[in-house]
């Protein structure tokens, strides 16, 4: 099987900023999709859809994942 290499800019353009951010943070922290899904309290299928750039996801679950990664979707002044 051939591995296709893409630049970060290409991945972000294809997946969207939130999907790219979650994927990048997860990899920086050295955790698997399975560990992130379990720790954030979401299903593995949901996490795969999130990292895959699915646009039809529950915002509450997206926020759960971001909280687990110690990341915020909104600037502090809006919280």
PDB file of N, CA, C and O in Angstrom:
ATOM      1  N   UNK A   1       0.829  -1.169   0.000  1.00  0.00           N
ATOM      2  CA  UNK A   1       0.000   0.000   0.000  1.00  0.00           C
ATOM      3  C   UNK A   1       0.883   1.244   0.000  1.00  0.00           C
ATOM      4  O   UNK A   1       1.811   1.351   0.801  1.00  0.00           O
ATOM      5  N   UNK A   2       0.594   2.178  -0.895  1.00  0.00           N
ATOM      6  CA  UNK A   2       1.370   3.399  -1.014  1.00  0.00           C
ATOM      7  C   UNK A   2       0.892   4.434   0.010  1.00  0.00           C
ATOM      8  O   UNK A   2      -0.308   4.667   0.156  1.00  0.00           O
ATOM      9  N   UNK A   3       1.839   5.044   0.710  1.00  0.00           N
ATOM     10  CA  UNK A   3       1.519   6.087   1.679  1.00  0.00           C
ATOM     11  C   UNK A   3       1.585   7.425   0.965  1.00  0.00           C
ATOM     12  O   UNK A   3       2.592   7.757   0.341  1.00  0.00           O
ATOM     13  N   UNK A   4       0.508   8.189   1.061  1.00  0.00           N
ATOM     14  CA  UNK A   4       0.462   9.500   0.431  1.00  0.00           C
ATOM     15  C   UNK A   4       0.828  10.545   1.468  1.00  0.00           C
ATOM     16  O   UNK A   4       0.188  10.642   2.515  1.00  0.00           O
ATOM     17  N   UNK A   5       1.844  11.317   1.180  1.00  0.00           N
ATOM     18  CA  UNK A   5       2.299  12.369   2.097  1.00  0.00           C
ATOM     19  C   UNK A   5       1.680  13.699   1.667  1.00  0.00           C
ATOM     20  O   UNK A   5       1.720  14.074   0.495  1.00  0.00           O
ATOM     21  N   UNK A   6       1.105  14.402   2.650  1.00  0.00           N
ATOM     22  CA  UNK A   6       0.528  15.717   2.381  1.00  0.00           C
ATOM     23  C   UNK A   6       1.105  16.727   3.356  1.00  0.00           C
ATOM     24  O   UNK A   6       1.472  16.378   4.478  1.00  0.00           O
ATOM     25  N   UNK A   7       1.184  17.970   2.930  1.00  0.00           N
ATOM     26  CA  UNK A   7       1.664  19.017   3.827  1.00  0.00           C
ATOM     27  C   UNK A   7       0.559  19.352   4.828  1.00  0.00           C
ATOM     28  O   UNK A   7      -0.611  19.040   4.607  1.00  0.00           O
ATOM     29  N   UNK A   8       0.947  19.988   5.926  1.00  0.00           N
ATOM     30  CA  UNK A   8      -0.041  20.402   6.920  1.00  0.00           C
ATOM     31  C   UNK A   8      -1.069  21.342   6.311  1.00  0.00           C
ATOM     32  O   UNK A   8      -2.251  21.266   6.648  1.00  0.00           O
ATOM     33  N   UNK A   9      -0.637  22.223   5.422  1.00  0.00           N
ATOM     34  CA  UNK A   9      -1.570  23.155   4.781  1.00  0.00           C
ATOM     35  C   UNK A   9      -2.586  22.405   3.927  1.00  0.00           C
ATOM     36  O   UNK A   9      -3.761  22.771   3.898  1.00  0.00           O
ATOM     37  N   UNK A  10      -2.144  21.361   3.236  1.00  0.00           N
ATOM     38  CA  UNK A  10      -3.067  20.564   2.417  1.00  0.00           C
ATOM     39  C   UNK A  10      -4.074  19.827   3.293  1.00  0.00           C
ATOM     40  O   UNK A  10      -5.259  19.760   2.969  1.00  0.00           O
ATOM     41  N   UNK A  11      -3.598  19.283   4.389  1.00  0.00           N
ATOM     42  CA  UNK A  11      -4.496  18.572   5.313  1.00  0.00           C
ATOM     43  C   UNK A  11      -5.511  19.543   5.897  1.00  0.00           C
ATOM     44  O   UNK A  11      -6.703  19.241   5.939  1.00  0.00           O
ATOM     45  N   UNK A  12      -5.050  20.711   6.352  1.00  0.00           N
ATOM     46  CA  UNK A  12      -5.967  21.687   6.943  1.00  0.00           C
ATOM     47  C   UNK A  12      -7.008  22.144   5.932  1.00  0.00           C
ATOM     48  O   UNK A  12      -8.181  22.295   6.275  1.00  0.00           O
ATOM     49  N   UNK A  13      -6.599  22.361   4.716  1.00  0.00           N
ATOM     50  CA  UNK A  13      -7.540  22.802   3.676  1.00  0.00           C
ATOM     51  C   UNK A  13      -8.599  21.734   3.423  1.00  0.00           C
ATOM     52  O   UNK A  13      -9.770  22.058   3.231  1.00  0.00           O
ATOM     53  N   UNK A  14      -8.202  20.478   3.422  1.00  0.00           N
ATOM     54  CA  UNK A  14      -9.128  19.386   3.139  1.00  0.00           C
ATOM     55  C   UNK A  14     -10.012  19.054   4.338  1.00  0.00           C
ATOM     56  O   UNK A  14     -11.185  18.726   4.154  1.00  0.00           O
ATOM     57  N   UNK A  15      -9.492  19.128   5.541  1.00  0.00           N
ATOM     58  CA  UNK A  15     -10.227  18.681   6.717  1.00  0.00           C
ATOM     59  C   UNK A  15     -10.909  19.795   7.485  1.00  0.00           C
ATOM     60  O   UNK A  15     -11.849  19.535   8.236  1.00  0.00           O
ATOM     61  N   UNK A  16     -10.471  20.994   7.320  1.00  0.00           N
ATOM     62  CA  UNK A  16     -11.031  22.094   8.095  1.00  0.00           C
ATOM     63  C   UNK A  16     -10.172  22.382   9.307  1.00  0.00           C
ATOM     64  O   UNK A  16      -9.432  21.520   9.781  1.00  0.00           O
ATOM     65  N   UNK A  17     -10.277  23.588   9.796  1.00  0.00           N
ATOM     66  CA  UNK A  17      -9.398  24.041  10.871  1.00  0.00           C
ATOM     67  C   UNK A  17      -9.587  23.265  12.169  1.00  0.00           C
ATOM     68  O   UNK A  17      -8.599  22.914  12.815  1.00  0.00           O
ATOM     69  N   UNK A  18     -10.827  22.986  12.569  1.00  0.00           N
ATOM     70  CA  UNK A  18     -11.058  22.279  13.838  1.00  0.00           C
ATOM     71  C   UNK A  18     -10.565  20.841  13.736  1.00  0.00           C
ATOM     72  O   UNK A  18      -9.911  20.341  14.651  1.00  0.00           O
ATOM     73  N   UNK A  19     -10.871  20.188  12.646  1.00  0.00           N
ATOM     74  CA  UNK A  19     -10.422  18.804  12.460  1.00  0.00           C
ATOM     75  C   UNK A  19      -8.897  18.725  12.486  1.00  0.00           C
ATOM     76  O   UNK A  19      -8.319  17.853  13.135  1.00  0.00           O
ATOM     77  N   UNK A  20      -8.263  19.639  11.779  1.00  0.00           N
ATOM     78  CA  UNK A  20      -6.804  19.669  11.736  1.00  0.00           C
ATOM     79  C   UNK A  20      -6.230  19.937  13.121  1.00  0.00           C
ATOM     80  O   UNK A  20      -5.259  19.301  13.531  1.00  0.00           O
ATOM     81  N   UNK A  21      -6.838  20.890  13.847  1.00  0.00           N
ATOM     82  CA  UNK A  21      -6.366  21.250  15.179  1.00  0.00           C
ATOM     83  C   UNK A  21      -6.445  20.061  16.133  1.00  0.00           C
ATOM     84  O   UNK A  21      -5.487  19.780  16.854  1.00  0.00           O
ATOM     85  N   UNK A  22      -7.577  19.364  16.143  1.00  0.00           N
ATOM     86  CA  UNK A  22      -7.761  18.213  17.034  1.00  0.00           C
ATOM     87  C   UNK A  22      -6.741  17.131  16.702  1.00  0.00           C
ATOM     88  O   UNK A  22      -6.098  16.577  17.594  1.00  0.00           O
ATOM     89  N   UNK A  23      -6.600  16.837  15.427  1.00  0.00           N
ATOM     90  CA  UNK A  23      -5.651  15.805  15.001  1.00  0.00           C
ATOM     91  C   UNK A  23      -4.222  16.169  15.408  1.00  0.00           C
ATOM     92  O   UNK A  23      -3.474  15.332  15.912  1.00  0.00           O
ATOM     93  N   UNK A  24      -3.857  17.440  15.179  1.00  0.00           N
ATOM     94  CA  UNK A  24      -2.508  17.911  15.506  1.00  0.00           C
ATOM     95  C   UNK A  24      -2.261  17.851  17.017  1.00  0.00           C
ATOM     96  O   UNK A  24      -1.211  17.370  17.443  1.00  0.00           O
ATOM     97  N   UNK A  25      -3.208  18.332  17.834  1.00  0.00           N
ATOM     98  CA  UNK A  25      -3.048  18.306  19.293  1.00  0.00           C
ATOM     99  C   UNK A  25      -2.941  16.875  19.809  1.00  0.00           C
ATOM    100  O   UNK A  25      -2.129  16.584  20.687  1.00  0.00           O
ATOM    101  N   UNK A  26      -3.768  15.982  19.259  1.00  0.00           N
ATOM    102  CA  UNK A  26      -3.736  14.585  19.698  1.00  0.00           C
ATOM    103  C   UNK A  26      -2.364  13.987  19.419  1.00  0.00           C
ATOM    104  O   UNK A  26      -1.787  13.313  20.272  1.00  0.00           O
ATOM    105  N   UNK A  27      -1.854  14.233  18.234  1.00  0.00           N
ATOM    106  CA  UNK A  27      -0.549  13.673  17.873  1.00  0.00           C
ATOM    107  C   UNK A  27       0.578  14.301  18.691  1.00  0.00           C
ATOM    108  O   UNK A  27       1.528  13.614  19.065  1.00  0.00           O
ATOM    109  N   UNK A  28       0.478  15.605  18.972  1.00  0.00           N
ATOM    110  CA  UNK A  28       1.490  16.271  19.795  1.00  0.00           C
ATOM    111  C   UNK A  28       1.537  15.663  21.194  1.00  0.00           C
ATOM    112  O   UNK A  28       2.604  15.548  21.797  1.00  0.00           O
ATOM    113  N   UNK A  29       0.376  15.279  21.696  1.00  0.00           N
ATOM    114  CA  UNK A  29       0.303  14.701  23.033  1.00  0.00           C
ATOM    115  C   UNK A  29       0.609  13.204  23.023  1.00  0.00           C
ATOM    116  O   UNK A  29       0.682  12.575  24.078  1.00  0.00           O
ATOM    117  N   UNK A  30       0.788  12.638  21.830  1.00  0.00           N
ATOM    118  CA  UNK A  30       1.173  11.239  21.715  1.00  0.00           C
ATOM    119  C   UNK A  30       0.098  10.260  22.126  1.00  0.00           C
ATOM    120  O   UNK A  30       0.402   9.189  22.652  1.00  0.00           O
ATOM    121  N   UNK A  31      -1.173  10.614  21.892  1.00  0.00           N
ATOM    122  CA  UNK A  31      -2.253   9.700  22.254  1.00  0.00           C
ATOM    123  C   UNK A  31      -2.970   9.195  21.005  1.00  0.00           C
ATOM    124  O   UNK A  31      -3.007   9.858  19.969  1.00  0.00           O
ATOM    125  N   UNK A  32      -3.525   8.021  21.138  1.00  0.00           N
ATOM    126  CA  UNK A  32      -4.247   7.410  20.019  1.00  0.00           C
ATOM    127  C   UNK A  32      -5.667   7.958  19.947  1.00  0.00           C
ATOM    128  O   UNK A  32      -6.161   8.581  20.887  1.00  0.00           O
ATOM    129  N   UNK A  33      -6.301   7.713  18.823  1.00  0.00           N
ATOM    130  CA  UNK A  33      -7.702   8.101  18.691  1.00  0.00           C
ATOM    131  C   UNK A  33      -8.545   7.395  19.747  1.00  0.00           C
ATOM    132  O   UNK A  33      -9.467   7.988  20.308  1.00  0.00           O
ATOM    133  N   UNK A  34      -8.237   6.146  20.016  1.00  0.00           N
ATOM    134  CA  UNK A  34      -8.987   5.380  21.004  1.00  0.00           C
ATOM    135  C   UNK A  34      -8.877   6.000  22.392  1.00  0.00           C
ATOM    136  O   UNK A  34      -9.877   6.121  23.100  1.00  0.00           O
ATOM    137  N   UNK A  35      -7.670   6.392  22.783  1.00  0.00           N
ATOM    138  CA  UNK A  35      -7.462   7.013  24.101  1.00  0.00           C
ATOM    139  C   UNK A  35      -8.159   8.357  24.194  1.00  0.00           C
ATOM    140  O   UNK A  35      -8.760   8.678  25.219  1.00  0.00           O
ATOM    141  N   UNK A  36      -8.081   9.145  23.130  1.00  0.00           N
ATOM    142  CA  UNK A  36      -8.733  10.451  23.141  1.00  0.00           C
ATOM    143  C   UNK A  36     -10.244  10.299  23.230  1.00  0.00           C
ATOM    144  O   UNK A  36     -10.896  11.004  24.000  1.00  0.00           O
ATOM    145  N   UNK A  37     -10.796   9.390  22.452  1.00  0.00           N
ATOM    146  CA  UNK A  37     -12.245   9.181  22.476  1.00  0.00           C
ATOM    147  C   UNK A  37     -12.703   8.768  23.873  1.00  0.00           C
ATOM    148  O   UNK A  37     -13.678   9.305  24.400  1.00  0.00           O
ATOM    149  N   UNK A  38     -11.997   7.818  24.463  1.00  0.00           N
ATOM    150  CA  UNK A  38     -12.368   7.336  25.797  1.00  0.00           C
ATOM    151  C   UNK A  38     -12.214   8.442  26.838  1.00  0.00           C
ATOM    152  O   UNK A  38     -13.104   8.645  27.664  1.00  0.00           O
ATOM    153  N   UNK A  39     -11.107   9.145  26.803  1.00  0.00           N
ATOM    154  CA  UNK A  39     -10.861  10.201  27.776  1.00  0.00           C
ATOM    155  C   UNK A  39     -11.840  11.358  27.663  1.00  0.00           C
ATOM    156  O   UNK A  39     -12.206  11.966  28.669  1.00  0.00           O
ATOM    157  N   UNK A  40     -12.264  11.663  26.447  1.00  0.00           N
ATOM    158  CA  UNK A  40     -13.197  12.776  26.225  1.00  0.00           C
ATOM    159  C   UNK A  40     -14.647  12.353  26.399  1.00  0.00           C
ATOM    160  O   UNK A  40     -15.541  13.198  26.443  1.00  0.00           O
ATOM    161  N   UNK A  41     -14.883  11.050  26.498  1.00  0.00           N
ATOM    162  CA  UNK A  41     -16.249  10.570  26.684  1.00  0.00           C
ATOM    163  C   UNK A  41     -17.080  10.570  25.417  1.00  0.00           C
ATOM    164  O   UNK A  41     -18.299  10.739  25.459  1.00  0.00           O
ATOM    165  N   UNK A  42     -16.408  10.379  24.284  1.00  0.00           N
ATOM    166  CA  UNK A  42     -17.118  10.287  23.009  1.00  0.00           C
ATOM    167  C   UNK A  42     -16.765   8.955  22.367  1.00  0.00           C
ATOM    168  O   UNK A  42     -15.800   8.303  22.766  1.00  0.00           O
ATOM    169  N   UNK A  43     -17.528   8.563  21.396  1.00  0.00           N
ATOM    170  CA  UNK A  43     -17.255   7.314  20.702  1.00  0.00           C
ATOM    171  C   UNK A  43     -16.107   7.455  19.713  1.00  0.00           C
ATOM    172  O   UNK A  43     -15.823   8.543  19.213  1.00  0.00           O
ATOM    173  N   UNK A  44     -15.462   6.343  19.444  1.00  0.00           N
ATOM    174  CA  UNK A  44     -14.362   6.333  18.486  1.00  0.00           C
ATOM    175  C   UNK A  44     -14.855   6.753  17.100  1.00  0.00           C
ATOM    176  O   UNK A  44     -14.161   7.483  16.393  1.00  0.00           O
ATOM    177  N   UNK A  45     -16.029   6.305  16.714  1.00  0.00           N
ATOM    178  CA  UNK A  45     -16.577   6.675  15.401  1.00  0.00           C
ATOM    179  C   UNK A  45     -16.761   8.191  15.311  1.00  0.00           C
ATOM    180  O   UNK A  45     -16.482   8.797  14.277  1.00  0.00           O
ATOM    181  N   UNK A  46     -17.238   8.802  16.418  1.00  0.00           N
ATOM    182  CA  UNK A  46     -17.406  10.261  16.430  1.00  0.00           C
ATOM    183  C   UNK A  46     -16.066  10.945  16.239  1.00  0.00           C
ATOM    184  O   UNK A  46     -15.952  11.871  15.436  1.00  0.00           O
ATOM    185  N   UNK A  47     -15.047  10.500  16.969  1.00  0.00           N
ATOM    186  CA  UNK A  47     -13.733  11.129  16.880  1.00  0.00           C
ATOM    187  C   UNK A  47     -13.170  10.998  15.469  1.00  0.00           C
ATOM    188  O   UNK A  47     -12.590  11.945  14.939  1.00  0.00           O
ATOM    189  N   UNK A  48     -13.338   9.846  14.873  1.00  0.00           N
ATOM    190  CA  UNK A  48     -12.852   9.664  13.501  1.00  0.00           C
ATOM    191  C   UNK A  48     -13.574  10.603  12.543  1.00  0.00           C
ATOM    192  O   UNK A  48     -12.962  11.147  11.622  1.00  0.00           O
ATOM    193  N   UNK A  49     -14.872  10.794  12.758  1.00  0.00           N
ATOM    194  CA  UNK A  49     -15.624  11.731  11.918  1.00  0.00           C
ATOM    195  C   UNK A  49     -15.131  13.157  12.147  1.00  0.00           C
ATOM    196  O   UNK A  49     -15.011  13.933  11.199  1.00  0.00           O
ATOM    197  N   UNK A  50     -14.844  13.506  13.403  1.00  0.00           N
ATOM    198  CA  UNK A  50     -14.337  14.835  13.724  1.00  0.00           C
ATOM    199  C   UNK A  50     -12.998  15.081  13.041  1.00  0.00           C
ATOM    200  O   UNK A  50     -12.819  16.096  12.367  1.00  0.00           O
ATOM    201  N   UNK A  51     -12.070  14.166  13.211  1.00  0.00           N
ATOM    202  CA  UNK A  51     -10.754  14.323  12.599  1.00  0.00           C
ATOM    203  C   UNK A  51     -10.823  14.224  11.077  1.00  0.00           C
ATOM    204  O   UNK A  51      -9.934  14.710  10.378  1.00  0.00           O
ATOM    205  N   UNK A  52     -11.860  13.605  10.579  1.00  0.00           N
ATOM    206  CA  UNK A  52     -12.035  13.488   9.137  1.00  0.00           C
ATOM    207  C   UNK A  52     -12.689  14.700   8.503  1.00  0.00           C
ATOM    208  O   UNK A  52     -12.832  14.762   7.282  1.00  0.00           O
ATOM    209  N   UNK A  53     -13.089  15.664   9.323  1.00  0.00           N
ATOM    210  CA  UNK A  53     -13.648  16.890   8.794  1.00  0.00           C
ATOM    211  C   UNK A  53     -15.145  16.878   8.563  1.00  0.00           C
ATOM    212  O   UNK A  53     -15.664  17.730   7.842  1.00  0.00           O
ATOM    213  N   UNK A  54     -15.857  15.917   9.169  1.00  0.00           N
ATOM    214  CA  UNK A  54     -17.319  15.868   9.033  1.00  0.00           C
ATOM    215  C   UNK A  54     -17.899  17.181   9.552  1.00  0.00           C
ATOM    216  O   UNK A  54     -17.549  17.630  10.643  1.00  0.00           O
ATOM    217  N   UNK A  55     -18.769  17.781   8.782  1.00  0.00           N
ATOM    218  CA  UNK A  55     -19.342  19.072   9.157  1.00  0.00           C
ATOM    219  C   UNK A  55     -20.630  18.935   9.961  1.00  0.00           C
ATOM    220  O   UNK A  55     -21.154  19.940  10.443  1.00  0.00           O
ATOM    221  N   UNK A  56     -21.145  17.747  10.116  1.00  0.00           N
ATOM    222  CA  UNK A  56     -22.411  17.533  10.813  1.00  0.00           C
ATOM    223  C   UNK A  56     -22.185  16.801  12.132  1.00  0.00           C
ATOM    224  O   UNK A  56     -22.533  15.628  12.272  1.00  0.00           O
ATOM    225  N   UNK A  57     -21.600  17.505  13.092  1.00  0.00           N
ATOM    226  CA  UNK A  57     -21.295  16.914  14.390  1.00  0.00           C
ATOM    227  C   UNK A  57     -21.936  17.735  15.501  1.00  0.00           C
ATOM    228  O   UNK A  57     -22.188  18.929  15.333  1.00  0.00           O
ATOM    229  N   UNK A  58     -22.196  17.101  16.621  1.00  0.00           N
ATOM    230  CA  UNK A  58     -22.757  17.792  17.780  1.00  0.00           C
ATOM    231  C   UNK A  58     -21.682  18.668  18.399  1.00  0.00           C
ATOM    232  O   UNK A  58     -20.604  18.190  18.751  1.00  0.00           O
ATOM    233  N   UNK A  59     -21.984  19.950  18.529  1.00  0.00           N
ATOM    234  CA  UNK A  59     -21.011  20.890  19.073  1.00  0.00           C
ATOM    235  C   UNK A  59     -20.615  20.519  20.503  1.00  0.00           C
ATOM    236  O   UNK A  59     -19.450  20.667  20.874  1.00  0.00           O
ATOM    237  N   UNK A  60     -21.550  20.048  21.296  1.00  0.00           N
ATOM    238  CA  UNK A  60     -21.241  19.673  22.678  1.00  0.00           C
ATOM    239  C   UNK A  60     -20.159  18.598  22.726  1.00  0.00           C
ATOM    240  O   UNK A  60     -19.265  18.651  23.572  1.00  0.00           O
ATOM    241  N   UNK A  61     -20.237  17.640  21.835  1.00  0.00           N
ATOM    242  CA  UNK A  61     -19.221  16.576  21.807  1.00  0.00           C
ATOM    243  C   UNK A  61     -17.880  17.106  21.309  1.00  0.00           C
ATOM    244  O   UNK A  61     -16.827  16.700  21.801  1.00  0.00           O
ATOM    245  N   UNK A  62     -17.918  18.010  20.336  1.00  0.00           N
ATOM    246  CA  UNK A  62     -16.675  18.628  19.861  1.00  0.00           C
ATOM    247  C   UNK A  62     -16.009  19.367  21.016  1.00  0.00           C
ATOM    248  O   UNK A  62     -14.793  19.287  21.186  1.00  0.00           O
ATOM    249  N   UNK A  63     -16.793  20.080  21.804  1.00  0.00           N
ATOM    250  CA  UNK A  63     -16.251  20.804  22.955  1.00  0.00           C
ATOM    251  C   UNK A  63     -15.681  19.866  24.005  1.00  0.00           C
ATOM    252  O   UNK A  63     -14.687  20.200  24.650  1.00  0.00           O
ATOM    253  N   UNK A  64     -16.292  18.689  24.192  1.00  0.00           N
ATOM    254  CA  UNK A  64     -15.764  17.685  25.126  1.00  0.00           C
ATOM    255  C   UNK A  64     -14.352  17.281  24.701  1.00  0.00           C
ATOM    256  O   UNK A  64     -13.449  17.186  25.531  1.00  0.00           O
ATOM    257  N   UNK A  65     -14.174  17.048  23.416  1.00  0.00           N
ATOM    258  CA  UNK A  65     -12.863  16.639  22.894  1.00  0.00           C
ATOM    259  C   UNK A  65     -11.858  17.769  23.107  1.00  0.00           C
ATOM    260  O   UNK A  65     -10.738  17.529  23.558  1.00  0.00           O
ATOM    261  N   UNK A  66     -12.255  18.991  22.785  1.00  0.00           N
ATOM    262  CA  UNK A  66     -11.351  20.124  22.949  1.00  0.00           C
ATOM    263  C   UNK A  66     -10.963  20.317  24.412  1.00  0.00           C
ATOM    264  O   UNK A  66      -9.802  20.595  24.712  1.00  0.00           O
ATOM    265  N   UNK A  67     -11.931  20.170  25.331  1.00  0.00           N
ATOM    266  CA  UNK A  67     -11.635  20.308  26.764  1.00  0.00           C
ATOM    267  C   UNK A  67     -10.619  19.262  27.210  1.00  0.00           C
ATOM    268  O   UNK A  67      -9.701  19.565  27.972  1.00  0.00           O
ATOM    269  N   UNK A  68     -10.788  18.031  26.734  1.00  0.00           N
ATOM    270  CA  UNK A  68      -9.854  16.973  27.110  1.00  0.00           C
ATOM    271  C   UNK A  68      -8.440  17.302  26.622  1.00  0.00           C
ATOM    272  O   UNK A  68      -7.455  16.953  27.272  1.00  0.00           O
ATOM    273  N   UNK A  69      -8.355  17.969  25.484  1.00  0.00           N
ATOM    274  CA  UNK A  69      -7.055  18.357  24.932  1.00  0.00           C
ATOM    275  C   UNK A  69      -6.540  19.675  25.522  1.00  0.00           C
ATOM    276  O   UNK A  69      -5.523  20.209  25.081  1.00  0.00           O
ATOM    277  N   UNK A  70      -7.270  20.195  26.541  1.00  0.00           N
ATOM    278  CA  UNK A  70      -6.922  21.484  27.162  1.00  0.00           C
ATOM    279  C   UNK A  70      -6.896  22.610  26.141  1.00  0.00           C
ATOM    280  O   UNK A  70      -5.998  23.453  26.152  1.00  0.00           O
ATOM    281  N   UNK A  71      -7.886  22.616  25.261  1.00  0.00           N
ATOM    282  CA  UNK A  71      -7.990  23.634  24.225  1.00  0.00           C
ATOM    283  C   UNK A  71      -9.370  24.277  24.301  1.00  0.00           C
ATOM    284  O   UNK A  71     -10.328  23.659  24.764  1.00  0.00           O
ATOM    285  N   UNK A  72      -9.460  25.499  23.852  1.00  0.00           N
ATOM    286  CA  UNK A  72     -10.720  26.226  23.856  1.00  0.00           C
ATOM    287  C   UNK A  72     -11.097  26.593  22.427  1.00  0.00           C
ATOM    288  O   UNK A  72     -10.242  26.945  21.614  1.00  0.00           O
ATOM    289  N   UNK A  73     -12.382  26.506  22.138  1.00  0.00           N
ATOM    290  CA  UNK A  73     -12.879  26.905  20.831  1.00  0.00           C
ATOM    291  C   UNK A  73     -13.111  28.408  20.788  1.00  0.00           C
ATOM    292  O   UNK A  73     -12.942  29.039  19.745  1.00  0.00           O
ATOM    293  N   UNK A  74     -13.498  28.980  21.925  1.00  0.00           N
ATOM    294  CA  UNK A  74     -13.844  30.391  21.978  1.00  0.00           C
ATOM    295  C   UNK A  74     -12.779  31.166  22.761  1.00  0.00           C
ATOM    296  O   UNK A  74     -12.188  30.635  23.700  1.00  0.00           O
ATOM    297  N   UNK A  75     -12.543  32.399  22.379  1.00  0.00           N
ATOM    298  CA  UNK A  75     -11.606  33.233  23.150  1.00  0.00           C
ATOM    299  C   UNK A  75     -12.102  33.415  24.578  1.00  0.00           C
ATOM    300  O   UNK A  75     -13.309  33.364  24.817  1.00  0.00           O
ATOM    301  N   UNK A  76     -11.219  33.622  25.509  1.00  0.00           N
ATOM    302  CA  UNK A  76     -11.541  33.739  26.934  1.00  0.00           C
ATOM    303  C   UNK A  76     -12.596  34.799  27.212  1.00  0.00           C
ATOM    304  O   UNK A  76     -13.442  34.603  28.085  1.00  0.00           O
ATOM    305  N   UNK A  77     -12.570  35.914  26.495  1.00  0.00           N
ATOM    306  CA  UNK A  77     -13.517  36.983  26.787  1.00  0.00           C
ATOM    307  C   UNK A  77     -14.960  36.605  26.478  1.00  0.00           C
ATOM    308  O   UNK A  77     -15.874  37.313  26.899  1.00  0.00           O
ATOM    309  N   UNK A  78     -15.192  35.512  25.756  1.00  0.00           N
ATOM    310  CA  UNK A  78     -16.545  35.065  25.437  1.00  0.00           C
ATOM    311  C   UNK A  78     -17.009  33.904  26.307  1.00  0.00           C
ATOM    312  O   UNK A  78     -18.101  33.376  26.098  1.00  0.00           O
ATOM    313  N   UNK A  79     -16.200  33.502  27.273  1.00  0.00           N
ATOM    314  CA  UNK A  79     -16.564  32.367  28.119  1.00  0.00           C
ATOM    315  C   UNK A  79     -17.174  32.834  29.412  1.00  0.00           C
ATOM    316  O   UNK A  79     -17.543  32.013  30.252  1.00  0.00           O
TER     317      UNK A  79
END
